[in-house]
Amino acid sequence: MAKPIKNTVEIKDATHKLSCSHAFNEKSRYDYWMDCIVLKRMPNNRLKILIFGERYWKYHDDKKQIRYVDEDRVKPNSNFRSVVNE
């Protein structure tokens, strides 16, 4: 029996980013991106994705969960500029 994809991939394998936001109150909102992998295209312009991390917190990259989201919230990694510290 094959291992589920959730157990075989890591954050370095992420191919897309999910647009997210956290509302602190009605006037304060924090927008951020989460690394993810698209697993399946669903009806009604939705995607089944595997998300890495937990909200906008660092050092939680080992956490993974599957979510169903609207297609317009997910962008390929090629749309993001890579920043390298030298």
N, C-alpha and C positions, 0 to 999 in steps of 0.2 A: 504494500500500500504506500502511495506517495505521501510525503510530508506536506502538510498544509503550507501554503505560501507564507502565511503569517510567521511561521517558525524558521523560514529559510532565508529571508531577506533582512537587510539592515538599512539604516538611514543613508548610507553611502550609495545604495542602489536606487534611491528616489529619483523619479523621472519628472515629477510635476510638483507644483506648490498650490496649496489651498489657501484662498483668501479668508481670513477670520477677523473677528472683532470682539472685544470685551467691553461691555458698558459698565462703568463704575457708578454712574448716576445718569440723569437725563441730559446733562451737559458735557459729560466727560466720557470719551470713548477711545480705546486703544486698538489700532488696526495692526495686524501682523500676518505673516505667512507661515504655513506649516508644510514641511516636506511630506510628500505622499507618492503612492504608486496607484495608477488607475488599473483596477482589476477587471472591470466589466462595464459596458455601456448598457444602461437600462432604458426602458420606455420613458416617454415624457421628458426627454433631455436631462436625464439624471445619470450620475456615475456612481459605481460602487468603488470605493477607494480604501486603501490601507494607509492610515495616517501614523506618522512617527512623532513622538513627543507628547507633551501635555501643556496645552495652552501656549503661552509665550515664555514659559520657564526654560532656562538652559539646564543641561545635564540630565534631561529626562528622555533622551533619545532612544533608550531601550524600551520604552513603552510604545505599544502598537495597538491600534484598534481599527475596526472596519466601520465605515460610515457611508451613507447614501446622501449625496449632495447634488445641487444643481450644477449643470455642466459649466455655466458661465463663471463659477467661483474657482475653477481649476485652470491653471496656466502651465504650459510646459516650461521646464528649466531653461530652455534656450531663450526665453524672453527675459531672463535675469542676467545681469552683468556679474561676472565672477570677480570677487575681490580677494587678492592674495597679499598677505602681509610678508614683507621681505625684511 
